[in-house]
Amino acid sequence: MEGKGAYNRSSSVQAVGSLPAVALIERAARAMALPPAPELVVIADYGSSEGHNSLVPMAAAIRALREHVGKERAIFVFHTDLPGNDFTGLFQTLANDPDNYLRNDPAAFAAAVGRSYFQQILPASSVTLGWSAWAVQWLSLVPSAIPDQVQIAYSHDAVARSAFAEQASEDWRTFLAMRSCELRPGARLVVLTMAIDDNGDFGYRPVVAALYDTLTDMVDRGLIRKEEFQRMVIPTVGRTRAQFMEPFTKGGCFEDLSIEDFELFHGEDRIWTQFEASGDAHAFGAQWAVFCRASVFPTLAASLDGAPCEARSAKFMDELETGVAARLAAVPVRMTITLAQMMLIKATSSARKSAR
């Protein structure tokens, strides 16, 4: 991640895409049997980044929980992300953002944990309510080079596609198993992530094409080496409905988790809506380019030769942003943004007994 607040400033696509799932986390908060006082009420935010896009869902969840626990009972929010995350940006957001959920709730508390969600992050049976948005599309590792692309969704290489599908399946199961360890019996987890719709569409095709064409041009101009380009991979996947459901096919349950609500949908392209109103193609291209810069450019820059060099990485990302913006501005088009949202519930001891 580029850090220094870049993701907060440039993630409007993610912010708008998360809004439908906010109603889901409110419903989850109202539906649960909460732990008796003085046990802690804990919300876990898995994949928080710099925190701005977590403020609305966390505030919504806390408001819904307050209907049950009152104003004085403590609610703890744990924001989690990888150790390399910009946690300084996260804490600055929690301190200074006007939408900060701590501002008007003296009994709400926040902390952060730097650990991968492919591990157990919080104590067993401690989490009351979980939230993860725009995170689980990221794989735990790059399973294969992609000879003809940087995004596996648009590769025609069968070996690479198979490797990514296998890793995506393993990672989804691991994510679910780790969350089941942390969730209390009866707790719920809301997940929103990139997906593939029932017609096989991952979305973002013009963005991916602009990105790949710009990288190819940068090789031709000598700005990056061919070997560097060949190493560049965006390790994200969109899963299909069947792939999300696969762990639950035997008896509808996996690691004591079951899916209570699931929806595939197309998110709103707010950038296109703004373009329709303004006719500003330059702004259209620029906004999609900064979306790419915040979300995937640092991952691509990690494939540059030699020790990490901030100056070369910054120049690489500047050139890439300029090229992507120009290509998208030349032919503005509405983007397909394929998303999945779901609510999972962890079985109680009585539910487990009745299932036997």
C-alpha positions in Angstrom: 0.0 0.0 0.0 1.2 3.5 -0.9 0.3 4.9 2.6 0.2 8.5 3.7 -3.6 8.5 3.4 -3.6 7.6 -0.3 -6.1 4.8 0.1 -8.5 7.0 2.1 -8.4 9.7 -0.5 -8.7 7.4 -3.5 -11.1 4.6 -2.5 -14.5 6.1 -3.4 -15.3 3.1 -5.6 -14.9 0.8 -2.5 -16.8 3.2 -0.3 -19.9 3.3 -2.6 -19.7 -0.5 -3.2 -19.8 -1.2 0.5 -23.0 0.7 1.1 -25.4 -2.1 0.4 -23.7 -4.3 3.0 -24.2 -1.6 5.7 -27.8 -2.6 6.0 -26.7 -6.2 6.3 -24.4 -5.5 9.3 -27.2 -3.5 10.9 -29.5 -6.5 10.6 -26.8 -8.8 11.9 -26.3 -6.6 14.9 -30.0 -6.5 15.7 -30.4 -10.3 15.3 -27.8 -11.6 17.6 -28.0 -12.8 21.2 -25.4 -10.6 22.9 -23.0 -11.8 25.6 -24.2 -10.9 29.1 -22.5 -8.1 30.9 -19.7 -7.7 31.9 -18.4 -9.7 29.0 -17.0 -7.6 26.2 -19.0 -6.7 23.1 -16.4 -6.9 20.3 -16.6 -5.9 16.6 -13.8 -7.0 14.3 -13.0 -5.2 11.1 -11.0 -7.5 8.9 -9.0 -5.6 6.3 -9.4 -2.1 7.5 -6.7 -0.4 5.4 -6.5 3.3 6.5 -9.9 3.2 8.1 -12.0 5.7 6.3 -14.3 3.2 4.6 -14.8 1.4 7.9 -16.4 4.4 9.7 -19.9 4.1 8.2 -20.3 0.4 8.8 -18.8 0.5 12.3 -21.0 3.4 13.2 -24.1 1.6 11.9 -23.2 -1.6 13.8 -22.6 0.3 17.0 -25.9 2.2 16.7 -27.8 -1.1 16.2 -26.0 -2.8 19.1 -26.8 0.2 21.4 -30.5 -0.6 21.0 -29.8 -3.8 23.0 -27.0 -2.9 25.4 -27.7 0.8 26.1 -25.4 3.8 26.1 -23.0 2.8 28.9 -21.8 -0.7 28.0 -18.4 -0.7 26.4 -18.1 -1.7 22.7 -14.7 -2.5 21.4 -13.8 -2.3 17.7 -10.6 -4.0 16.5 -9.4 -2.9 13.1 -7.1 -5.5 11.5 -4.9 -5.5 8.5 -1.4 -6.7 7.4 1.6 -5.5 9.4 2.7 -3.3 6.5 -0.6 -1.4 6.6 -0.6 2.4 7.2 -1.8 2.2 10.8 -0.7 5.8 11.4 -3.3 6.8 8.8 -5.8 4.6 10.5 -5.3 6.2 13.9 -5.3 9.7 12.4 -8.7 8.8 10.7 -10.1 7.6 14.1 -8.9 10.8 15.7 -9.8 13.4 13.1 -12.4 12.3 10.7 -15.7 14.1 11.3 -17.6 10.8 10.7 -15.5 9.1 13.4 -17.7 6.7 15.3 -15.8 7.4 18.6 -16.7 11.1 18.5 -20.2 10.9 20.1 -19.9 7.6 21.9 -17.7 7.7 25.0 -18.3 4.0 25.6 -16.9 3.0 22.2 -13.2 2.1 22.0 -10.9 1.3 19.1 -7.7 -0.7 18.7 -5.7 -2.2 15.8 -4.0 -5.5 15.1 -1.3 -6.0 12.4 -1.8 -9.6 11.4 -3.0 -11.5 8.3 -6.6 -12.7 8.3 -5.3 -16.0 7.1 -4.2 -16.5 10.7 -6.2 -16.3 14.0 -6.1 -12.6 14.9 -8.2 -12.4 18.1 -8.9 -14.7 21.0 -11.1 -17.7 20.5 -14.8 -17.1 20.9 -14.3 -13.4 21.6 -15.9 -11.7 18.5 -19.5 -10.6 18.7 -19.8 -9.2 15.2 -17.4 -9.4 12.2 -17.1 -7.2 9.1 -14.9 -7.5 6.0 -15.2 -5.3 2.9 -13.1 -5.4 -0.2 -10.5 -7.6 1.4 -11.0 -11.4 0.8 -10.4 -11.1 -2.9 -6.7 -10.7 -2.0 -4.9 -14.1 -2.0 -2.4 -15.1 0.6 0.3 -15.5 -2.0 0.8 -15.3 -5.8 0.3 -18.9 -6.9 1.6 -18.5 -10.4 2.9 -16.1 -13.0 0.3 -14.9 -15.5 2.0 -15.0 -19.0 -0.6 -12.9 -20.8 -2.1 -10.6 -18.2 -1.7 -9.0 -14.7 -5.2 -9.9 -13.7 -6.2 -13.6 -13.8 -9.8 -12.9 -14.7 -8.7 -11.9 -18.2 -5.9 -14.4 -18.7 -6.3 -17.2 -21.3 -3.6 -19.3 -19.7 -5.2 -22.5 -18.4 -2.3 -23.4 -16.0 -2.3 -20.0 -14.4 -6.1 -19.9 -14.1 -6.1 -23.4 -12.5 -3.4 -22.3 -10.0 -5.3 -19.2 -9.0 -8.6 -21.1 -8.6 -7.0 -23.6 -6.4 -5.4 -20.9 -4.2 -8.6 -19.0 -4.0 -10.4 -22.1 -2.8 -7.8 -22.8 -0.1 -7.7 -19.2 1.0 -11.5 -18.9 1.3 -11.6 -22.0 3.5 -8.7 -20.7 5.7 -10.4 -17.3 6.1 -13.6 -19.0 7.2 -11.9 -21.4 9.6 -9.9 -18.6 11.3 -13.0 -16.5 11.7 -15.0 -19.4 13.1 -12.3 -19.7 15.8 -12.7 -16.1 16.8 -16.5 -15.7 16.6 -18.7 -16.4 19.7 -21.4 -19.0 19.2 -24.3 -17.2 17.6 -22.1 -14.4 16.3 -22.4 -13.1 12.8 -19.9 -12.1 10.1 -20.7 -9.9 7.1 -18.5 -10.1 4.1 -18.4 -8.0 0.9 -15.9 -8.8 -1.8 -15.2 -8.8 -5.5 -16.9 -11.6 -7.3 -17.8 -13.1 -10.7 -21.5 -12.8 -11.7 -23.7 -15.6 -13.0 -22.7 -14.7 -16.6 -19.0 -15.1 -15.8 -18.2 -11.4 -15.7 -15.6 -10.1 -13.2 -16.0 -6.6 -14.4 -13.5 -3.7 -14.7 -12.5 -4.9 -18.2 -11.6 -1.4 -19.6 -9.6 -0.6 -16.5 -7.6 -3.8 -16.7 -7.0 -3.3 -20.5 -5.8 0.3 -19.8 -3.5 -1.0 -17.1 -2.0 -3.8 -19.2 -1.6 -1.6 -22.3 0.1 1.1 -20.3 2.6 -1.4 -18.8 3.3 -2.8 -22.3 4.0 0.8 -23.5 6.3 1.4 -20.5 8.3 -1.7 -21.5 8.5 -0.4 -25.1 9.7 3.0 -23.9 12.4 1.5 -21.6 10.8 2.7 -18.4 10.5 -0.8 -17.0 12.3 -4.0 -18.1 10.4 -6.9 -19.8 11.5 -9.2 -16.9 9.9 -6.8 -14.4 6.7 -6.7 -16.4 6.6 -10.5 -16.6 6.7 -10.7 -12.8 3.8 -8.2 -12.3 0.7 -9.9 -11.0 -2.4 -8.5 -9.1 -3.1 -11.4 -6.7 -6.9 -10.8 -6.5 -9.7 -13.0 -7.6 -13.4 -12.8 -8.1 -15.1 -15.9 -6.9 -18.3 -17.3 -8.4 -21.5 -18.2 -6.5 -20.5 -21.8 -6.6 -17.0 -21.1 -5.3 -18.3 -19.1 -2.4 -20.8 -21.9 -1.5 -18.4 -24.8 -2.1 -17.2 -25.2 1.6 -20.9 -25.4 2.7 -22.1 -28.1 0.3 -22.0 -30.9 2.9 -24.8 -30.2 5.3 -24.8 -26.5 4.7 -22.2 -25.9 7.4 -18.4 -25.4 7.4 -16.4 -25.1 10.6 -19.6 -24.3 12.5 -20.4 -21.5 10.1 -23.4 -21.3 7.8 -24.5 -18.7 5.2 -27.7 -16.9 6.3 -27.8 -14.4 3.5 -26.0 -14.2 0.1 -26.3 -11.9 -2.9 -24.4 -11.3 -6.1 -24.9 -7.8 -7.4 -23.4 -5.1 -9.6 -22.2 -2.1 -7.6 -22.8 1.5 -8.6 -20.3 3.1 -10.8 -20.3 6.6 -9.1 -17.5 7.8 -11.4 -19.6 7.1 -14.5 -22.6 8.9 -12.9 -20.4 11.9 -12.3 -19.2 11.8 -15.9 -22.8 11.7 -17.2 -23.5 14.8 -15.3 -20.3 16.7 -16.1 -19.2 15.3 -19.4 -15.6 15.7 -18.1 -13.7 12.7 -19.7 -10.4 13.8 -18.1 -11.9 13.6 -14.6 -13.4 10.2 -15.4 -10.0 8.8 -16.4 -8.2 10.5 -13.6 -10.6 9.1 -10.9 -10.3 5.5 -12.2 -6.5 5.9 -12.4 -6.3 7.0 -8.7 -8.5 4.1 -7.8 -6.0 1.8 -9.4 -3.0 3.6 -7.8 -4.4 3.2 -4.3 -5.5 -0.4 -4.7 -3.0 -2.2 -6.9 -0.1 0.0 -8.1 2.1 -0.7 -5.0 1.7 -4.4 -5.6 2.9 -4.0 -9.1 5.8 -1.8 -8.0 7.0 -4.5 -5.7 8.2 -6.4 -8.8 10.7 -3.7 -9.8 14.3 -4.9 -9.7 16.6 -4.3 -6.8 16.0 -3.2 -3.3 12.9 -1.1 -2.7 13.5 2.4 -4.0 10.9 5.0 -3.1 11.9 7.3 -5.9 11.7 4.7 -8.6 8.5 3.3 -7.3 6.9 6.7 -7.2 8.0 7.5 -10.8 6.7 4.1 -11.9 3.3 4.8 -10.3 3.2 8.3 -11.7 3.8 7.1 -15.2 1.3 4.3 -14.9 -1.4 6.6 -13.5 -0.9 9.0 -16.3 -1.2 6.3 -19.0 -4.2 4.6 -17.4 -6.0 8.0 -17.0 -5.4 9.0 -20.6 -6.6 5.7 -22.0 -9.8 5.7 -20.0 -10.5 9.3 -20.7 -10.2 8.6 -24.5 -13.2 6.2 -24.4 -15.3 6.7 -21.2 -17.5 3.7 -20.4 -19.6 2.5 -17.5 -17.7 -0.1 -15.5 -19.2 -3.4 -14.4 -18.5 -3.8 -10.7 -19.3 -7.3 -9.7 -19.7 -7.8 -5.9 -20.9 -10.5 -3.5 -22.2 -9.8 0.0 -23.1 -12.4 2.6 -23.9 -12.9 6.2 -22.6 -15.9 8.0 -23.6 -17.2 11.5 -21.7 -19.4 13.9 -23.7 -22.2 15.3 -24.5 -22.3 19.0 -23.9 -25.4 21.1 -27.6 -26.3 21.0 -27.6 -25.9 17.2 -24.6 -28.2 16.9 -26.2 -30.8 19.0 -29.5 -30.8 17.0 -27.5 -31.1 13.8 -25.9 -34.3 14.9 
